[in-house]
Amino acid sequence: MKLKRFGTALLFPPLLLLLFLTPVATTLLVGAMLFLGTDSVIAYASYVLAAYTLTAWCFRIPSLVRRVGAFQRENRFAIRWRSDERLRIKLSLYASLLGNAVYAAFQLWLGFYHKTFWFASLGVYYVCLAMMRFFLLAHTRRYAPREKMQTELVRYRACGWSFLVMNLALSVIVFFMVYWRRSFSHHMITAIAMAAYTFFSFTMAIIGIVTYRKYNSPVYAASKAIGLAAASVSMLTLTSTMLTTFRDGRMDAKARTLMLGGVGVAVVLFVVVTALFMIIRATKELKRDQDENPHGH
């Protein structure tokens, strides 16, 4: 019985203890890998602690799922969250705007720190994306989805035109970046943070497109297109960072330039196709609505 009790306590430690161990184990593991190497005593201890913490969290998952389910069924805020689609989407748009603004500030800071036009211009690009999101939010604050379809289509098309104009500037930036072979080496932590943001952005953009497609709202579709464009440009920045920060000598400067140029062309073409799709779709929808309602009734 004592052995069983000990095993249960070991595999199911208090939640507060798990919450404490998670950042400790993560910090020790990252610190050991970056500064102490993989053969030190602290490194081995961090591996054991990280493995134990992860195992304990895995055993906790079923009970956590049950608690979350009970919370969703009983909490009045959770009930409202599930039933109010407009609230969910508005909060999603606000969160996207905040994340966009923070990453824009980060790129502007990199431009100031490195005194380079590349990061500063990317910061301005993300600021423009944030302004587009705010332009869409101005509509969602006043109207429900599909309440003013013509206005939504006009804003949707305006975002498409904005993409085209911004993409011209982005094309010039990519050209000069490849032509001058400009790249910057960051600290490994910074590079990992940029990678995490990029893949998180891509994941959330794809989930958003699939999730909010059912609402058939041009404003929401435009917001998700902005998210996907932002993630694509982040991939270009990440490619440049990774090629420089983690280079091991097996890829020469010409190969790195070709890879960066290929990613840059792919991003530019993707944004152009997205912009043209938005403009053509909105124009067709507006023309069809005008043909069906020539007098606006």
LUMZAVEX-158012 format. One record per atom (N, C-alpha, C): y, z, x; residue in one letter. Coordinates in steps of 0.02 Angstrom, whole numbers, padded with zeros to 5 digits, always signed. Layout:
<atoms>
YZXa...
</atoms>
This chain:
<atoms>
-00061+00000+00042m+00000+00000+00000m+00063+00000+00043m+00061+00041+00097k+00120+00044+00140k+00133-00023+00174k+00077-00057+00194l+00084-00123+00226l+00112-00174+00176l+00089-00170+00113k+00114-00216+00062k+00188-00203+00049k+00206-00139+00045r+00276-00121+00034r+00321-00145+00091r+00294-00138+00153f+00332-00160+00211f+00341-00237+00210f+00288-00273+00192g+00292-00345+00189g+00341-00368+00135g+00340-00335+00079t+00387-00352+00025t+00459-00339+00046t+00471-00282+00079a+00538-00266+00102a+00561-00315+00156a+00513-00339+00197l+00531-00385+00250l+00548-00454+00222l+00510-00477+00173l+00521-00544+00145l+00575-00544+00092l+00589-00487+00062f+00640-00483+00010f+00691-00429+00027f+00729-00439+00081p+00780-00389+00099p+00836-00389+00048p+00878-00337+00047p+00935-00335+00000p+00980-00396+00009p+01010-00418-00045l+01051-00478-00044l+01111-00469+00003l+01140-00410+00004l+01197-00398+00048l+01177-00405+00122l+01116-00383+00138l+01092-00390+00207l+01084-00464+00225l+01058-00504+00178l+01050-00575+00190l+01118-00610+00199l+01166-00590+00158l+01233-00618+00164l+01265-00601+00231l+01248-00542+00257f+01273-00522+00323f+01236-00559+00379f+01171-00567+00372l+01132-00598+00425l+01146-00673+00433l+01164-00706+00378t+01174-00779+00381t+01228-00799+00431t+01289-00773+00426p+01339-00794+00476p+01323-00769+00547p+01291-00709+00551v+01273-00683+00617v+01222-00729+00650v+01170-00747+00613a+01118-00791+00641a+01146-00859+00659a+01190-00885+00616t+01220-00951+00630t+01263-00949+00693t+01304-00897+00699t+01348-00891+00757t+01308-00883+00822t+01256-00841+00820l+01214-00832+00879l+01178-00897+00898l+01153-00933+00849l+01116-00994+00862l+01162-01047+00893l+01220-01058+00862v+01267-01108+00888v+01292-01088+00957v+01310-01023+00965g+01335-01000+01029g+01283-01007+01084g+01220-00991+01068a+01168-00997+01119a+01157-01070+01139a+01158-01115+01090m+01147-01186+01105m+01204-01216+01145m+01265-01193+01132l+01323-01222+01165l+01337-01192+01234l+01326-01126+01241f+01350-01092+01301f+01296-01061+01345f+01237-01045+01315l+01187-01008+01353l+01125-01049+01370l+01119-01108+01341g+01059-01147+01352g+01003-01126+01306g+00946-01160+01312t+00891-01148+01265t+00838-01100+01293t+00846-01078+01355d+00793-01036+01385d+00813-00964+01395d+00871-00944+01371s+00893-00875+01380s+00862-00829+01328s+00863-00764+01343v+00835-00714+01296v+00874-00714+01230v+00940-00720+01235i+00981-00721+01175i+00965-00783+01132i+00951-00839+01165a+00933-00900+01129a+00869-00890+01089a+00817-00860+01122y+00754-00847+01087y+00765-00799+01029y+00805-00748+01040a+00819-00700+00987a+00855-00733+00928a+00902-00779+00945s+00938-00813+00891s+00891-00859+00852s+00841-00890+00885y+00793-00932+00850y+00753-00891+00800y+00730-00832+00823v+00690-00789+00780v+00731-00764+00721v+00792-00742+00735l+00835-00716+00681l+00852-00772+00631l+00866-00832+00656a+00882-00887+00611a+00822-00906+00569a+00763-00908+00599a+00702-00924+00562a+00687-00872+00508a+00695-00808+00527y+00684-00755+00477y+00733-00759+00420y+00797-00770+00435t+00848-00774+00383t+00835-00832+00336t+00816-00889+00364l+00801-00948+00322l+00740-00935+00279l+00689-00903+00307t+00628-00888+00268t+00644-00840+00211t+00684-00789+00225a+00702-00741+00173a+00741-00774+00117a+00787-00819+00135w+00824-00856+00084w+00778-00899+00042w+00728-00930+00073c+00680-00971+00035c+00642-00929-00016c+00622-00868+00003f+00587-00825-00045f+00634-00801-00100f+00699-00801-00086r+00748-00779-00135r+00766-00833-00186r+00752-00896-00170i+00775-00951-00212i+00753-00945-00285i+00689-00931-00301p+00670-00927-00372p+00711-00875-00411p+00721-00816-00383s+00759-00765-00418s+00832-00785-00425s+00859-00818-00373l+00928-00841-00377l+00937-00894-00432l+00888-00938-00437v+00891-00989-00490v+00889-00957-00558v+00847-00906-00567r+00844-00870-00632r+00911-00836-00647r+00941-00805-00597r+01005-00771-00607r+01060-00821-00626r+01061-00878-00591v+01111-00929-00607v+01102-00955-00677v+01039-00966-00697g+01025-00989-00765g+01048-00939-00817g+01033-00875-00805a+01055-00823-00852a+01131-00820-00855a+01163-00827-00798f+01237-00826-00796f+01266-00884-00836f+01237-00943-00830q+01262-01001-00866q+01253-00994-00942q+01200-00959-00962r+01187-00951-01033r+01230-00896-01065r+01250-00846-01026e+01281-00787-01054e+01356-00780-01039e+01379-00805-00983n+01448-00797-00964n+01493-00845-01003n+01548-00820-01031r+01590-00862-01074r+01626-00916-01034r+01643-00901-00972f+01674-00953-00930f+01625-01008-00913f+01564-00989-00899a+01513-01039-00885a+01497-01082-00946a+01497-01049-01005i+01485-01087-01067i+01541-01137-01079i+01603-01116-01067r+01659-01162-01075r+01656-01219-01024r+01635-01202-00963w+01629-01253-00910w+01579-01307-00931w+01523-01286-00961r+01473-01335-00982r+01495-01377-01041r+01534-01347-01085s+01551-01382-01148s+01616-01423-01143s+01659-01407-01095d+01724-01440-01090d+01723-01491-01033d+01709-01554-01050e+01704-01605-00998e+01772-01619-00965e+01825-01613-01004r+01892-01626-00977r+01909-01574-00923r+01891-01511-00935l+01903-01458-00886l+01864-01471-00822l+01800-01491-00829r+01759-01503-00770r+01788-01559-00728r+01809-01612-00760i+01834-01670-00723i+01902-01654-00691i+01945-01619-00727k+02010-01601-00699k+02002-01558-00637k+01958-01509-00641l+01947-01466-00583l+01917-01505-00525l+01873-01553-00542s+01845-01596-00490s+01899-01638-00456s+01946-01663-00495l+02000-01703-00467l+02047-01660-00424l+02060-01599-00448y+02102-01554-00408y+02068-01536-00342y+02003-01523-00345a+01967-01507-00283a+01967-01566-00235a+01959-01627-00262s+01961-01686-00219s+02030-01695-00188s+02082-01683-00227l+02150-01688-00201l+02162-01638-00145l+02138-01576-00155l+02147-01524-00104l+02110-01543-00040l+02047-01564-00046g+02009-01584+00013g+02041-01642+00049g+02066-01691+00010n+02100-01749+00039n+02162-01727+00078n+02201-01682+00049a+02262-01659+00081a+02248-01620+00146a+02196-01579+00144v+02178-01540+00203v+02156-01586+00260v+02114-01636+00244y+02091-01682+00296y+02148-01725+00322y+02195-01743+00278a+02254-01781+00301a+02294-01739+00351a+02303-01674+00335a+02339-01630+00381a+02302-01624+00447a+02235-01622+00444f+02195-01618+00505f+02205-01680+00549f+02205-01739+00518q+02215-01801+00556q+02286-01805+00585q+02335-01782+00546l+02404-01781+00572l+02410-01733+00631l+02376-01676+00627w+02376-01629+00683w+02344-01660+00745w+02288-01697+00735l+02256-01730+00792l+02304-01782+00822l+02341-01817+00779g+02389-01865+00805g+02444-01832+00846g+02466-01775+00822f+02518-01737+00859f+02489-01709+00923f+02428-01683+00920y+02397-01650+00978y+02383-01701+01034y+02355-01759+01014h+02338-01810+01064h+02396-01859+01077h+02450-01852+01037k+02507-01897+01043k+02485-01970+01040k+02447-01985+00986t+02420-02052+00977t+02435-02079+00908t+02448-02143+00907f+02463-02178+00844f+02402-02181+00798f+02342-02183+00828w+02281-02192+00788w+02271-02135+00738w+02269-02074+00761f+02257-02018+00716f+02317-02006+00670f+02377-02017+00695a+02436-02009+00652a+02435-02059+00595a+02415-02121+00610s+02412-02172+00558s+02357-02157+00508s+02301-02131+00532l+02248-02110+00486l+02271-02053+00442l+02309-02007+00471g+02337-01952+00431g+02381-01979+00375g+02423-02028+00392v+02467-02058+00341v+02424-02094+00288v+02369-02126+00310y+02324-02160+00263y+02296-02110+00212y+02274-02052+00237y+02246-02002+00192y+02300-01970+00148y+02361-01966+00174v+02416-01942+00132v+02427-01991+00073v+02423-02055+00087c+02430-02106+00034c+02374-02099-00017c+02313-02087+00006l+02257-02076-00040l+02269-02014-00083l+02296-01962-00053a+02312-01901-00091a+02365-01915-00144a+02415-01957-00127m+02467-01975-00175m+02437-02015-00232m+02388-02058-00218m+02354-02095-00271m+02316-02048-00317m+02283-01998-00288r+02248-01949-00330r+02297-01912-00375r+02355-01893-00347f+02405-01858-00387f+02431-01903-00443f+02438-01967-00429f+02458-02016-00479f+02409-02018-00537f+02345-02012-00522l+02294-02011-00575l+02293-01944-00612l+02303-01890-00574l+02304-01824-00606l+02361-01816-00655l+02416-01851-00642a+02473-01848-00689a+02453-01873-00757a+02404-01918-00759h+02380-01943-00824h+02330-01894-00856h+02284-01868-00815t+02232-01824-00844t+02261-01758-00869t+02318-01737-00843r+02349-01675-00867r+02375-01684-00939r+02391-01746-00958r+02422-01758-01023r+02374-01785-01075r+02324-01822-01052y+02280-01857-01100y+02207-01843-01085y+02167-01846-01137a+02094-01840-01131a+02065-01907-01109a+02003-01908-01087p+01972-01972-01067p+01972-02022-01124p+01991-02084-01108r+01992-02141-01154r+02043-02134-01210r+02086-02082-01208e+02136-02074-01260e+02190-02129-01255e+02208-02148-01194k+02257-02201-01183k+02226-02252-01134k+02182-02294-01161m+02144-02338-01119m+02188-02389-01083m+02239-02415-01117q+02283-02463-01084q+02318-02432-01024q+02343-02371-01033t+02376-02336-00978t+02328-02323-00921t+02267-02304-00939e+02216-02291-00887e+02201-02355-00848e+02195-02411-00884l+02181-02474-00850l+02238-02496-00804l+02300-02484-00826v+02358-02500-00785v+02357-02459-00721v+02342-02394-00726r+02338-02351-00667r+02279-02370-00623r+02225-02389-00654y+02166-02410-00617y+02182-02473-00575y+02217-02520-00606r+02236-02582-00571r+02287-02567-00516r+02334-02522-00530a+02384-02503-00480a+02350-02473-00418a+02298-02435-00428c+02261-02408-00370c+02228-02463-00330c+02202-02514-00366g+02173-02572-00331g+02223-02608-00288g+02284-02620-00314w+02336-02652-00275w+02357-02608-00216w+02359-02543-00227s+02377-02497-00173s+02325-02500-00117s+02261-02505-00136f+02208-02512-00087f+02219-02574-00043f+02237-02630-00075l+02247-02692-00038l+02303-02685+00013l+02359-02656-00009v+02416-02648+00036v+02399-02601+00093v+02368-02544+00077m+02349-02496+00129m+02297-02525+00176m+02254-02568+00149n+02201-02597+00190n+02228-02646+00242n+02284-02678+00225l+02316-02722+00275l+02338-02681+00336l+02368-02624+00322a+02389-02579+00377a+02328-02554+00415a+02275-02536+00378l+02214-02511+00411l+02183-02565+00455l+02185-02628+00433s+02157-02683+00472s+02194-02690+00539s+02259-02685+00536v+02299-02690+00598v+02282-02632+00644v+02275-02571+00616i+02259-02513+00657i+02191-02521+00691i+02142-02545+00652v+02074-02555+00680v+02076-02608+00735v+02113-02662+00723f+02118-02715+00773f+02144-02689+00840f+02200-02652+00836f+02229-02627+00898f+02186-02573+00931f+02151-02535+00890m+02107-02484+00917m+02050-02516+00957m+02022-02570+00929v+01968-02606+00964v+01996-02644+01023v+02054-02675+01014y+02084-02716+01067y+02101-02673+01128y+02130-02614+01115w+02149-02570+01170w+02092-02525+01193w+02036-02527+01155r+01978-02485+01170r+01998-02411+01174r+02036-02390+01123r+02059-02321+01122r+02008-02277+01087r+01988-02223+01118s+01944-02173+01088s+01960-02106+01118s+01938-02052+01085f+01956-01985+01106f+01895-01940+01105f+01889-01901+01157s+01834-01853+01162s+01857-01786+01135s+01820-01759+01086h+01836-01695+01056h+01786-01643+01078h+01803-01581+01066h+01754-01527+01075h+01696-01538+01027h+01637-01517+01047m+01578-01529+01007m+01584-01499+00937m+01616-01441+00932i+01624-01408+00867i+01668-01451+00821i+01723-01479+00850t+01766-01523+00810t+01729-01584+00786t+01689-01614+00830a+01650-01674+00812a+01600-01658+00757a+01567-01600+00762i+01519-01580+00711i+01554-01567+00645i+01613-01537+00647a+01651-01525+00586a+01671-01591+00553a+01691-01640+00592m+01708-01706+00565m+01647-01739+00535m+01590-01732+00568a+01528-01761+00540a+01509-01728+00475a+01515-01662+00472a+01499-01626+00410a+01544-01648+00353a+01609-01654+00368y+01656-01676+00316y+01640-01747+00292y+01623-01791+00339t+01609-01861+00322t+01548-01867+00277t+01493-01835+00296f+01432-01841+00257f+01439-01803+00190f+01475-01748+00190f+01488-01713+00127f+01530-01757+00080f+01580-01791+00108s+01623-01835+00068s+01582-01892+00038s+01539-01923+00079f+01498-01977+00054f+01452-01953-00002f+01420-01896+00010t+01374-01869-00040t+01410-01855-00106t+01467-01821-00102m+01504-01803-00163m+01532-01865-00197m+01553-01916-00159a+01579-01977-00188a+01525-02013-00228a+01465-02017-00199i+01410-02052-00233i+01389-02013-00295i+01384-01946-00288i+01367-01905-00346i+01419-01912-00401i+01483-01914-00381g+01537-01921-00430g+01534-01987-00467g+01520-02041-00430i+01515-02107-00463i+01459-02108-00514i+01402-02079-00496v+01345-02078-00542v+01358-02032-00600v+01387-01973-00587t+01397-01923-00639t+01449-01944-00690t+01506-01970-00666y+01563-01983-00711y+01564-02054-00739y+01513-02093-00722r+01509-02161-00750r+01501-02160-00826r+01467-02108-00851k+01454-02104-00923k+01517-02095-00965k+01571-02071-00934y+01633-02059-00971y+01672-02123-00984y+01656-02176-00947n+01689-02241-00957n+01765-02234-00955n+01790-02196-00907s+01862-02185-00901s+01887-02218-00836s+01933-02268-00842p+01958-02300-00781p+01992-02253-00732p+02026-02201-00758v+02059-02154-00713v+02008-02116-00671v+01955-02093-00703y+01903-02058-00666y+01867-02105-00617y+01856-02167-00638a+01825-02216-00594a+01869-02229-00533a+01935-02233-00544a+01981-02244-00488a+01978-02185-00439a+01975-02125-00466s+01972-02065-00423s+01909-02066-00379s+01854-02086-00408k+01792-02088-00369k+01793-02146-00319k+01826-02201-00336a+01834-02255-00287a+01876-02232-00228a+01927-02192-00241i+01968-02165-00187i+01925-02120-00142i+01882-02080-00173g+01838-02036-00134g+01791-02076-00089g+01764-02131-00115l+01719-02172-00076l+01756-02208-00019l+01817-02230-00033a+01857-02263+00019a+01875-02213+00074a+01893-02152+00054a+01910-02100+00103a+01850-02084+00147a+01791-02079+00116a+01730-02065+00154a+01714-02122+00202a+01727-02184+00182s+01714-02242+00225s+01759-02242+00286s+01823-02227+00276v+01870-02224+00332v+01851-02165+00377v+01828-02110+00348s+01806-02053+00388s+01747-02074+00432s+01704-02118+00406m+01647-02141+00446m+01671-02180+00508m+01726-02218+00500l+01754-02254+00557l+01779-02204+00610l+01816-02153+00587t+01840-02102+00634t+01782-02066+00667t+01731-02050+00628l+01673-02015+00655l+01637-02057+00707l+01631-02122+00694t+01598-02167+00742t+01635-02166+00809t+01701-02171+00806s+01741-02169+00868s+01731-02103+00904s+01731-02048+00867t+01724-01982+00897t+01655-01972+00929t+01602-01992+00892m+01535-01982+00917m+01520-02025+00978m+01545-02087+00978l+01533-02132+01035l+01564-02105+01099l+01618-02067+01092t+01652-02040+01151t+01627-01970+01169t+01621-01927+01119t+01604-01857+01131t+01532-01849+01155t+01486-01888+01127f+01415-01879+01142f+01386-01936+01183f+01428-01973+01218r+01401-02028+01258r+01361-02000+01317r+01306-02035+01333d+01262-02012+01386d+01255-02062+01442d+01298-02112+01442g+01296-02162+01496g+01251-02221+01483g+01212-02220+01429r+01166-02276+01415r+01201-02332+01378r+01262-02321+01352m+01299-02373+01316m+01365-02384+01352m+01375-02447+01374d+01436-02461+01411d+01496-02469+01364d+01555-02478+01394a+01617-02482+01355a+01616-02541+01307a+01589-02597+01329k+01587-02657+01286k+01544-02645+01225k+01486-02614+01234a+01441-02600+01178a+01473-02552+01129a+01508-02501+01155r+01542-02454+01111r+01598-02489+01071r+01633-02535+01105t+01686-02572+01071t+01658-02616+01015t+01602-02649+01029l+01570-02691+00978l+01547-02651+00918l+01518-02593+00932m+01495-02551+00877m+01553-02525+00835m+01606-02503+00869l+01664-02479+00833l+01697-02535+00793l+01701-02594+00823g+01729-02651+00788g+01688-02670+00727g+01621-02667+00734g+01577-02683+00677g+01586-02635+00620g+01590-02570+00636v+01601-02520+00583v+01670-02529+00551v+01721-02544+00593g+01788-02555+00567g+01791-02614+00519g+01760-02670+00538v+01759-02729+00494v+01722-02713+00428v+01666-02676+00433a+01628-02659+00373a+01670-02615+00326a+01706-02567+00353v+01748-02523+00312v+01804-02563+00279v+01837-02606+00318v+01892-02646+00290v+01867-02691+00234v+01811-02725+00245l+01783-02770+00193l+01762-02731+00131l+01733-02672+00141f+01712-02631+00084f+01773-02612+00041f+01827-02590+00073v+01886-02570+00035v+01917-02631+00000v+01917-02689+00034v+01944-02750+00002v+01903-02768-00060v+01838-02767-00054v+01795-02784-00111v+01806-02734-00168v+01811-02671-00151t+01824-02619-00203t+01891-02632-00237t+01943-02647-00198a+02009-02660-00226a+02009-02720-00272a+01978-02775-00250l+01975-02836-00291l+01936-02824-00355l+01881-02786-00350f+01843-02770-00410f+01885-02731-00461f+01923-02682-00436m+01965-02642-00481m+02019-02685-00513m+02051-02728-00474i+02105-02770-00501i+02078-02819-00553i+02023-02853-00537i+01994-02903-00582i+01969-02870-00646i+01933-02814-00638r+01906-02781-00697r+01962-02758-00744r+02013-02725-00716a+02068-02700-00757a+02106-02757-00791a+02117-02811-00754t+02153-02868-00783t+02114-02898-00841t+02048-02906-00833k+02007-02933-00887k+02008-02887-00948k+02001-02822-00937e+02001-02775-00993e+02068-02775-01029e+02123-02777-00992l+02189-02778-01023l+02200-02843-01062l+02177-02899-01035k+02185-02963-01069k+02143-02965-01133k+02082-02938-01129r+02040-02937-01188r+02069-02893-01242r+02098-02836-01222d+02129-02791-01271d+02190-02824-01302d+02227-02862-01261q+02286-02896-01288q+02266-02952-01336q+02211-02987-01321d+02187-03040-01366d+02163-03011-01432d+02130-02952-01429e+02104-02921-01490e+02158-02887-01530e+02211-02865-01496n+02266-02830-01530n+02332-02861-01508n+02347-02923-01530p+02407-02958-01507p+02472-02922-01523p+02472-02882-01576h+02534-02847-01595h+02533-02773-01577h+02481-02754-01537g+02477-02684-01515g+02452-02636-01568g+02419-02662-01621h+02392-02618-01673h+02317-02608-01662h
</atoms>
